[in-house]
Amino acid sequence: MSANYLPKVRDQYESLPYPPCNPQDEKKQLTRTWLESLAMINHYCFSGKQSFREGFRVLVAGGGTGDATIYLAEQLRNTDAEIVHLDLSQASIALARERADIRGLKNITWIQDSLLNLPELRLGKFDYINCSGVLHHLENPDAGLKMLRAVLTDTGAMGLMLYATHGRTGIYQMQELMRLVNGDEFDLGAKIGNTKEILNTLPATNWFMRGEDLHHDHKLGDAGIYDLLLHSQDRAYTVGELFDWIQDMHGLNLELTDVGRGRSPYLPHMVLGKKPPKSVDALKKQSIRRQYEIGELLIGDVITHSFYVTRSATCKAPYGDADYVPFFYHEPLTGPLMAQVFDTNKGRPFALNHQHSGMGLTVNPGKYGAKILRHIDGKNSFQQIFDAIRTEPEFSHAAPSNQDFFADFLESFDTLNALERLLLRHVSTDGIP
């Protein structure tokens, strides 16, 4: 077993499987994980051209009690895809298998082991690897990343989640506090009991209390309390450190997407809202990396970094190609509804308040934004949309070119895409995400 493997981490998850779950809930609802949406994987990792039909292989490395595994297996149920669920904890795997059995999912292979042993396991190569909330619990996260890269196909991609430094400020103060309070105590139950007592008596001035609305695990029971506040191995990253590691050290591309909000909390002009300072235009000219670093510090509430890792930025579906189909995602939006919103100020900039992400900003819809949105139905390509608009009477003498439409719609697309509400897929996928 690798020296990077930490027995205390395994013991924790054997005693307190995480995330806590009741397999019987599978009879009532499907838990959807943000990164494992096939539509988003296709958009960000496979240029919008992946059909997921022919031998697609997935590794869920550190799958825990199965949230990502079950969601992926359910989406891929009617394909020949294979999902491999790898985890250290037998107790966690047992819960995940029970969930799969309840759903009748047969496309999952179960393996109890460490991702650090992947070379010895000889599982072959994978098209997509999920590793959510795992690398930051290793003594050497880079060693774990290298193991994952070694079993990734040349055209494959990864969905990773790592803790974020600034949003977890209160957590790390609480972890230090509980190390001092618990001292030499080794009993898990005793340490959890001490933590509950402290949580119930924290003064309002405590930094964890000030930001308690950012954190929910400690409200999910003992497993959540231990994972959040008593974990034996836990580190976090700033955006800058992620770029240093993923991009600069490994030469890979990363696409950040915060759960529920996309990349909007990393963009200063979106964080600063409807009345941004004069300096916002200068900030928008900064490199993407610098904008993300500024945005993370501005908003202050990013507690995890969720992101896709690909071999290059060209793996993202390209805006500006007429053979792509735009479609709304993550909430019940329609083209006519969005057209009405974007036409509220008759083509002039307007205030867009997005309830689900909490973002409020000013958007310039352009001359054709509302017209384009009105035709978006998840079936029509940009070419079909533009051709339909050109048949309108006002364009009988001079119709805009595709380039004119794309340039005019760019800000609208960027805004909705930054919120993960407007994605792209290539016409060749025939409607598969």
N, C-alpha and C positions, 0 to 999 in steps of 0.2 A: 504493500500500500504506500502511495506517495507520502513523503514527509509533509506535503502541503495539505494533506487530509487531516481534518481536525475531529478527533473522536467525540469531543464535547458537543459539537454541532450535530453529529448523528444522534447522540444520546438525547439531545433536546427534542429532536423531531420524532424519535421513537416514543418518548413520553408525552409529547404535546404536538401531534401532527398539525401541520400548518399549510394553507389557511384552514381554520376550523370549519367543518361542514357537516351537514346531515345528508347522507346519500339519498334519503327518501324525498328530499326536495327536488330531485331530478324528475319526479312524477308531476311536478307543478310548474317548473320553469327551467330554462337553460341559462346558465351563467355565461355571459359573454365577456371575453377578455379583449382589451383594446387593441393590442398589437396583433392578435391572431385573427382579425377579420380578413378573410380572403380578398375582399375588395381593396383593402389598404395594402396588403402584402403585394398584390398584383400591381397597384399603382406605384408603389415606392421601390419595389425590389425586382420587378420583371418587366418594366417598361409598358405595363398594361397589356402584355401579350400572353400571359400565362393562362392556360385553360384548366390546369390542375387535373387533367384527364389521364395522362399517360405516365404511369409509374412514379408519381410524385412521392418523395420520401421526406418525412418530417422527424426530427429529433426534438423531444422536449427534455432538456437537460436540467435536472433538478425540478421535476414536475410536481413534487409535493402531493397534495391530495387531489390534484387533477383538473383544476379549472381550465388551463390552457389546453390540456390534452383532450378533455371532453368536448370543448368548443370546436377544436380543429377536427376531431373525429366526426362530430355531428355534421359539420359543413362538408366534409369529404366522404360522407357515408356512401353515396352512390357512385363512387369512383374506385379505381384500383389502388388508391393511395395507401401508404403504410405509415402509421405513427408509432414511434418508439418512445415509450415513457421510461425515463431513467431517473432513479432517485436512490438516495442512501437509506431511507427509512422504510422498513417493511410495514410499519403501521400506517404510514402515509399512502403507500402503494395499495394496501388493503382497502382503504377508503376509496381511492380512485377507481379500483377495479369494481367495487360494489356499485359505484355510480355508473360505470360503463355497462355493467350487467343489467342494471335497471333500464337503461336506454337501448339495450340490445346491440351495442356497438361491438363489431367483430374485427375492426381494422387497427387494433392497438396491440403492440408487443410490450410486455412488461419486464423490466430488468432492474434488479436491486444492485446498485454499485455506484461508484463515484465517477463523475465526468472526467476526473483525472486519470482514470484507467481506460479511457476510450480506445487508445491504440490496441490494448490487449484484448478488448472485447470483440474486435473485428466485425463491426456492425455495417461496414461499407460506408458509402458517401450519402450525404443528405442534401436535398434541395433547399430546405428551410430548417433552421434551428431556432427554437425558442429557449432562452435562458433568462428567466425573469426572477430577479431578486436572489441570485445565487452567487455570482462572481464576487460580490462584495462581502461574502461570508467565507472566502478562502484566504489562507495566509498569504498567498501570492496570486492575486486575481489574473495577472498577465499569463501565468502558467495555465490557468483555466481557459483563457481566451485562445491560447495557442492550441490547446487540445481540441477546442471546437473548430477552429480554422482547419485543422488537419483532417476533419471528417466532413468538411463542406465541399460540395461540388464546385467546379470552376465558375459556374454561373449562379451559384447559390447565394443565399442571403440569411442574415440572422436578425431576430428581434430580441433586443436586450432591455432589461430594466435594471438600473443601478440607483442607489440612494443619492439624493442631492444634498450638498453640504449646507447651503444657506437656509433652506426651508426646514431642515432638521435641527436647527440650533438648539431649540428647547429639549429635543430628545437626547442629544448628547450631554447636555447638562444633567438631565434626569438619570442617564446611564451612569455618569460619574457619581452622582449623589447616591444611587443605589449600591454602587460598589463600596462606597464608604459605609453606608448603613449596614449592608449585609456582611461586610468584613470577610471572615473565614467560613461563613455559612456555606455548606455544599448542598443541602437539601433543597430541591426545586420548590417543594410546597412551602417551606419556610420563607424562602426568598420571595415567592409570589405574595405570601401573606404580608410580609413587611412592605412590599411595594404597594399593595392595596391600602394599607394603613397610611402610608405617606401620601398617596394620591388623594385620599379622602380629607387630608388636613393641609394640603398645599396652600400657602398664602396667595392671594390674587396677584401679587407682584412677581411670583415665580415665572420664569420665562416659558416653561412648558404650559402653565395655566394661561398665560397671555395668548398663546397660539394653539390652544387645545382644539379649536375647531378645525385645524389642519390635519388632525390625527384621529383615527378611529379604532385602530387595532386593540387598544387597551380597553375598549368597550365590548370586545367580542369574547371575553372570557380569559381563562388562564393562558391559553396558547398565544393569544394576541398580546397580553401583557408581557409574557416572557420574550416573545420575538421582538417587540418594540423596545423594551426597557431593560432587559436582562441578558440580551444575547452575548455570547462569549466572544464572537468575532464579527465586527460590524465596522465598515468604513464607508465614506461617502465621497462624492466627486463634485467639483464645480464644472460648469460648461467648458471652461478653458482646459481643465485637466482631462476631460473627455476627448477634446480635439488633440491635445498633446499625445494621448495614448492611442486612440483609434486611428486618427488621421496621420499625425506626424510620425509616430513610431511604427505603425503597421501599414500605412499607405492606403487605408480604406476610407470609404465615404460613409458619413452618418447623416441620418435624417431624423431630427427630433420631433416627437409628437406627444405632448402631454395628454394624459388621459382626460377625455372630454373636451379638450381645448386645442388640440393640435399644436402647431408651433407658435400660436398667437401669444402665449405668455413669455416667449423669448424675443418677441419683436417690440422694440421700444415704442414705435408709433402706434401699435395696438394696445400696449399696456397703458400708455399715457392718455388714451381715451379721446373723448370728443373735443377737448380743449387743450391740445398739446402745446408745449412751449415752442418758442421760435426756433430753438435748437433742434427740433425733431427732424427737419429736412436734412440737416448736416448728419444726424445719426443714421438716417436711411442710406446715406452714401458710404457708410462704414462697411467693412467686410462683414459677411454673414456671421463669422465667428465673433467679431467684436460686438455686433448687434445682439447676438445671443447672450454674451457675457453681461452686457448692460441690462438687457431685459430681465435676466434671472435676478440680478441685484435690485432692479426697480420693483418688480412685483413681489418678491420676497416669499411667495407661498409655494414654490415648486419644491415638493418633498421627494420626488423621484424623477429620474430622467428615463423616459421610455424612448427608444429609438431603433431604427433599422440600420443595419450595417451591410453595405454592398461593396462590390469591387470598384465602382465608380459612380459619379453623379448621373451618368447616362442610363442607369438602371431605373430611374424615375420616369414615369410617363411624361412625355414632352408636351408642353403647351405650345401651340402654334402649328400643329399638324392636323390638317382637316380630316384625316382618317381616324381620328379618335372620337369616342362617344363620351360626352360629359354626363354625369349622373349625380343626383343628390344622395347623401348618405348620412347615417347616424340619427336622423330624426325625420318625421313624415313631412318633408318639404316637397312642393310641386313647382314646376316652372311658372304657371300662371300666378301662384301665390307670391313667389319671389319677384316676379316681374312687377307685381302691384307694389311690393315694398320698395323696389329700386326705382319706381316711377313716381314716388310720392312727391318729389320736388322737381318734377318735369325736367330731368336731365342734369340738374345742378347737384352739387355735393349735398349729402343728407346724413343725418345721424342714424347709424345702425346700432341697435342695442340687441345683443345676442344673449338671450336669457340663459341658455344651457351652459355657456362658457363664462358668463359674467362680463364679457367684453363689450365695451361701448366705444365706437369710433366714428369718424367721419369718412364717408366713402364717396368717391366720384364715379357715378354710374356710366358716364360717357354718353354719347349720342345713341348708341345702339344696345346698351346693356339690358334694358327692359325687354326689348324685342328678342334678343338672343335667349334670355332666361325663359321667356314665354314658350319657346320651342323645345326646351330641354325636358325630355321625358325618359331618359335612360336608354332609348333606342336609336334616336337620330344622331348621326355623326355631325361634327361641326360643318362638314361640307353640305349635308342635307339641310341643316339649320340655316346656313348662309344662303343657300339656293332658295329656300322657302321665303326668306325675308326679301330677297331680290324681286320676287313676284309681286310685292306690294306696290300699289299705284305710285307712291312717292318716289320709287326708284325706276320708273318706266323709262327715263331718259339717261340717267347716269347712276349706275349701281356700284356700291363699294366693292373693292376687291377683297379676297380672303384676308390679305395682309392688313387691310384697313379695319376689317371687323376684329381681327385678333388684337391689333394694337389698341383699339377703342375699348375692348372688353378686358384688357389685361388687369387693370386695377380691381375690377369686380371679381375676376377669377382668383387673383392672388388672395383677396380678402376671404372669400368663401373657402378656398383651398387651405388657407392657413388655419381655418377652423375645422378642417376635415369634413366640411359639409358638401364640397363639390370635388369629385374625383374623376379620373379618366380611365378608360380602357380602350384598347384597339378594336376596330370593327371585326377583326379576325377571330375574336374570342366568342362570337355568337351569343353574347349575353351572359357568359360565365363571368363572375365578378369583374 
